[in-house]
Protein backbone atom coordinates (compact mmCIF):
# COMPACT_ATOMS: atom_id res chain seq x y z
CA UNK A 1 0.00 0.00 0.00
CA UNK A 2 1.12 3.49 -0.62
CA UNK A 3 1.53 6.04 2.15
CA UNK A 4 -1.57 7.95 1.03
CA UNK A 5 -3.73 4.88 1.67
CA UNK A 6 -2.28 4.33 5.11
CA UNK A 7 -3.11 7.86 6.27
CA UNK A 8 -6.88 7.23 6.15
CA UNK A 9 -6.65 3.78 7.72
CA UNK A 10 -6.05 5.21 11.18
CA UNK A 11 -9.40 7.04 11.02
CA UNK A 12 -11.49 3.96 10.23
CA UNK A 13 -13.14 2.42 13.28
CA UNK A 14 -14.05 -1.23 13.03
CA UNK A 15 -16.86 -2.28 15.38
CA UNK A 16 -15.86 -5.06 17.74
CA UNK A 17 -18.49 -7.30 19.31
CA UNK A 18 -22.25 -7.25 18.82
CA UNK A 19 -24.15 -4.02 19.09
CA UNK A 20 -26.99 -3.83 21.59
CA UNK A 21 -29.24 -2.33 18.92
CA UNK A 22 -29.33 -5.54 16.86
CA UNK A 23 -32.93 -6.35 17.82
CA UNK A 24 -31.97 -9.21 20.11
CA UNK A 25 -31.54 -7.07 23.23
CA UNK A 26 -34.47 -5.03 24.45
CA UNK A 27 -36.18 -3.95 27.64
CA UNK A 28 -39.17 -6.22 28.30
CA UNK A 29 -42.65 -4.72 28.43
CA UNK A 30 -43.64 -4.43 32.10
CA UNK A 31 -47.29 -5.15 31.22
CA UNK A 32 -46.36 -8.80 30.63
CA UNK A 33 -44.88 -11.30 33.08
CA UNK A 34 -41.78 -13.44 32.52
CA UNK A 35 -43.86 -16.05 30.65
CA UNK A 36 -45.37 -13.49 28.28
CA UNK A 37 -48.82 -13.42 29.90
CA UNK A 38 -50.72 -10.15 30.25
CA UNK A 39 -50.67 -8.85 33.84
CA UNK A 40 -53.62 -7.30 35.64
CA UNK A 41 -53.56 -3.51 35.59
CA UNK A 42 -53.12 -3.49 39.38
CA UNK A 43 -49.78 -5.33 38.89
CA UNK A 44 -48.41 -2.78 36.40
CA UNK A 45 -45.80 -0.29 37.55
CA UNK A 46 -47.31 2.94 38.90
CA UNK A 47 -46.27 5.14 35.96
CA UNK A 48 -48.16 2.90 33.49
CA UNK A 49 -51.48 2.74 35.37
Secondary structure, 3 states (H helix, E strand, C coil): CCHHHHHHHCCCCCCCCCCCCCCCCCCCCCCECCCCCECCHHHCCHHHC
